Amino acid sequence: MGKDPTTIRRLYGRSKGRPLRAGQAELIGKLLPQLAVPPEGAIDPRALFGDDRPLHFEIGFGGGEHLAYRADLLPDHGFIGAEPFLNGVAGALMHIRDGRLANVRLHHGDALQVLERLPDESLRFIYLLHPDPWPKARHAKRRMINPGPLDLIAARMEKGGEFRLGTDDPVYCRWAMMVMGRRTDFEWLAERPSDFLVRPVGWPETRYEAKARREGREVWYFRYRRV
């Protein structure tokens, strides 16, 4: 039998955009190696941050504004971000440099490759904000909200940990509600419509969210507890 297509773990989409400016290229060459997650082997969170602090993980951090905001808000927590888009990594490095953030580590590449190497129940928060919706039905297997990636996410989360999902795509919104609604290892924390129609406290607006609102699209905020 072939593999269930929703369990396939493969990175889709572009990894590079317009050429980096000189300052961005310098950050990639000098600062990124200092903050990079080890490229292979099991990842020891204590080795990343030097202690047993609570850990957060952002899947596809875009330009890094959410990652930097949360890291600045919680300086005694550790933050790991993964992003395949080189220009986004450069943007995150600028936030880290300007904010003098010592509690962030980055991976330029596939988030699932990092999650696979982290210990079970090691993450308190996982963020997936405005992922590529892959709106065509034949591309549904490429969405991060699918059984394979979600099994991995669930395994790496502490019991009681929180998984946050944000999207402005109605197809992805309905898909996420359907897929997450079938799971018994996550509890949706919404009790009323405003709980997923209004951005929660401590959840900053990203550039993708701001763009969606400028273009007249609704944004939905999902919070799930690992049970």
C-alpha positions as CSV (number, residue, x, y, z in Angstrom):
1,M,0.0,0.0,0.0
2,G,1.2,3.6,-0.7
3,K,1.5,6.2,1.9
4,D,-1.5,8.3,2.9
5,P,-0.8,11.6,1.0
6,T,-1.7,13.6,4.1
7,T,1.3,12.1,5.9
8,I,3.9,13.1,3.3
9,R,6.5,15.6,4.7
10,R,7.9,17.6,1.9
11,L,8.6,21.3,1.6
12,Y,6.8,23.1,-1.2
13,G,7.0,26.7,-2.4
14,R,9.8,29.1,-3.1
15,S,12.8,29.6,-0.9
16,K,14.3,32.9,-2.3
17,G,12.9,36.2,-3.6
18,R,14.6,39.4,-4.6
19,P,18.3,39.8,-4.0
20,L,19.4,40.6,-0.5
21,R,20.7,44.0,0.4
22,A,24.3,44.2,1.6
23,G,23.3,44.6,5.2
24,Q,20.9,41.6,5.0
25,A,23.6,39.4,3.3
26,E,26.0,40.4,6.1
27,L,23.5,39.2,8.7
28,I,23.0,35.9,6.9
29,G,26.8,35.4,6.7
30,K,27.7,36.5,10.3
31,L,24.7,36.4,12.7
32,L,22.8,33.4,11.4
33,P,25.6,30.9,12.1
34,Q,25.7,32.1,15.7
35,L,21.9,31.5,16.1
36,A,21.4,28.5,13.8
37,V,19.8,25.3,15.1
38,P,22.3,22.4,14.5
39,P,21.7,21.1,11.0
40,E,21.5,17.4,11.9
41,G,21.2,15.1,14.8
42,A,19.0,15.2,17.9
43,I,18.4,18.7,19.2
44,D,19.1,19.2,23.0
45,P,17.1,22.3,24.1
46,R,19.5,22.8,27.0
47,A,22.4,23.1,24.6
48,L,20.5,25.8,22.6
49,F,19.7,28.0,25.6
50,G,21.7,26.7,28.5
51,D,18.8,25.7,30.8
52,D,15.3,24.1,30.9
53,R,13.3,27.2,30.0
54,P,9.9,26.9,28.3
55,L,10.2,26.5,24.6
56,H,8.2,28.0,21.7
57,F,8.4,27.0,18.1
58,E,7.2,29.0,15.1
59,I,6.5,27.2,11.8
60,G,7.3,29.6,8.9
61,F,7.9,32.8,10.7
62,G,7.7,35.0,7.6
63,G,9.5,38.3,8.3
64,G,10.0,37.4,12.0
65,E,7.9,40.2,13.5
66,H,5.7,37.8,15.6
67,L,8.7,35.7,16.7
68,A,10.6,38.8,17.8
69,Y,7.6,40.3,19.6
70,R,7.0,37.1,21.6
71,A,10.7,36.7,22.4
72,D,10.9,40.2,23.6
73,L,7.7,39.7,25.7
74,L,9.0,36.5,27.3
75,P,12.8,36.9,27.7
76,D,13.1,33.9,30.0
77,H,11.6,31.6,27.4
78,G,13.3,30.1,24.4
79,F,12.1,30.6,20.8
80,I,12.9,28.5,17.8
81,G,11.8,29.6,14.4
82,A,12.0,27.9,11.0
83,E,11.5,29.6,7.6
84,P,12.5,28.4,4.2
85,F,12.4,31.9,2.6
86,L,15.8,33.4,2.8
87,N,14.5,37.0,2.7
88,G,12.3,36.2,5.7
89,V,15.3,34.8,7.6
90,A,17.1,38.1,6.9
91,G,14.2,40.0,8.2
92,A,14.1,38.0,11.4
93,L,17.8,38.6,11.9
94,M,17.2,42.3,11.7
95,H,14.6,42.1,14.4
96,I,16.9,40.0,16.6
97,R,19.8,42.4,16.1
98,D,17.8,45.5,16.7
99,G,16.0,44.1,19.8
100,R,19.1,42.5,21.2
101,L,17.2,39.2,21.6
102,A,19.4,36.5,23.1
103,N,16.6,33.9,23.3
104,V,15.9,33.1,19.7
105,R,17.4,30.4,17.5
106,L,16.6,30.0,13.7
107,H,16.5,27.4,11.1
108,H,16.6,28.3,7.4
109,G,14.6,25.5,5.9
110,D,11.8,23.0,6.6
111,A,10.2,23.3,10.1
112,L,9.3,19.6,10.1
113,Q,13.0,18.7,9.9
114,V,13.6,20.5,13.1
115,L,10.5,19.2,14.9
116,E,11.5,15.7,14.0
117,R,14.7,16.1,15.9
118,L,13.3,17.8,19.1
119,P,12.4,15.6,22.1
120,D,8.8,14.6,22.8
121,E,6.8,17.0,25.0
122,S,9.5,19.7,24.8
123,L,7.4,22.6,23.4
124,R,5.0,24.7,25.3
125,F,3.8,26.8,22.3
126,I,3.7,26.1,18.6
127,Y,2.7,28.9,16.1
128,L,1.5,28.5,12.6
129,L,0.5,31.9,11.3
130,H,-0.9,32.5,7.8
131,P,0.5,29.3,6.2
132,D,0.3,28.9,2.4
133,P,-3.3,27.8,1.9
134,W,-2.7,25.7,-1.2
135,P,-6.3,26.4,-2.2
136,K,-6.6,23.9,-5.0
137,A,-8.2,20.6,-4.0
138,R,-5.4,18.6,-5.6
139,H,-2.8,20.5,-3.4
140,A,-4.6,19.8,-0.1
141,K,-2.0,17.2,0.8
142,R,0.6,20.0,0.9
143,R,-1.1,21.9,3.8
144,M,0.5,21.9,7.2
145,I,-2.8,21.1,8.8
146,N,-2.9,17.4,7.9
147,P,-2.6,14.3,10.0
148,G,1.1,13.7,9.4
149,P,2.4,17.1,10.5
150,L,-0.2,17.3,13.2
151,D,0.9,14.0,14.7
152,L,4.4,15.3,14.9
153,I,3.3,18.6,16.4
154,A,1.2,16.8,19.0
155,A,4.1,14.5,19.9
156,R,6.4,17.5,20.5
157,M,4.0,19.5,22.7
158,E,3.8,19.5,26.4
159,K,0.4,18.3,27.8
160,G,-1.4,21.6,28.3
161,G,0.7,23.3,25.7
162,E,-0.9,25.6,23.2
163,F,-1.0,25.4,19.4
164,R,-1.9,28.7,17.7
165,L,-3.1,28.9,14.1
166,G,-3.9,32.1,12.2
167,T,-5.3,32.4,8.6
168,D,-7.1,34.8,6.4
169,D,-8.0,32.2,3.8
170,P,-11.6,30.9,4.1
171,V,-10.7,27.5,2.4
172,Y,-7.9,27.0,4.9
173,C,-10.2,28.1,7.8
174,R,-12.8,25.5,6.9
175,W,-10.2,22.8,6.3
176,A,-8.5,23.5,9.7
177,M,-11.8,23.3,11.5
178,M,-12.6,20.0,9.9
179,V,-9.2,18.4,10.4
180,M,-8.7,19.7,13.9
181,G,-12.2,18.8,14.9
182,R,-11.5,15.2,14.2
183,R,-8.6,15.0,16.6
184,T,-8.8,13.9,20.2
185,D,-5.4,15.2,21.2
186,F,-6.3,18.9,20.9
187,E,-9.0,20.9,22.5
188,W,-10.3,24.0,20.8
189,L,-10.2,26.9,23.3
190,A,-13.0,29.0,21.6
191,E,-16.2,29.3,23.6
192,R,-17.8,32.1,21.6
193,P,-17.4,33.6,18.1
194,S,-15.3,36.5,19.4
195,D,-12.7,34.0,20.6
196,F,-11.5,33.3,17.0
197,L,-12.6,36.5,15.4
198,V,-10.6,38.9,17.6
199,R,-6.8,38.7,17.9
200,P,-5.9,37.5,21.4
201,V,-3.8,39.6,23.8
202,G,-0.1,38.9,23.2
203,W,-0.7,38.0,19.6
204,P,0.8,40.8,17.5
205,E,-0.4,41.7,14.0
206,T,1.9,40.3,11.3
207,R,2.5,41.9,7.9
208,Y,0.4,39.1,6.3
209,E,-2.5,39.9,8.6
210,A,-2.2,43.6,7.9
211,K,-2.2,43.0,4.2
212,A,-5.3,40.8,4.5
213,R,-7.2,43.5,6.3
214,R,-6.1,46.1,3.8
215,E,-7.5,43.9,1.1
216,G,-10.8,43.4,2.9
217,R,-10.3,39.8,4.1
218,E,-11.4,38.5,7.5
219,V,-8.8,36.9,9.8
220,W,-9.4,33.9,12.1
221,Y,-7.4,33.1,15.2
222,F,-7.4,29.5,16.5
223,R,-6.0,28.4,19.8
224,Y,-5.8,24.7,20.7
225,R,-4.7,23.1,24.0
226,R,-2.7,19.8,23.9
227,V,-4.7,17.3,26.0
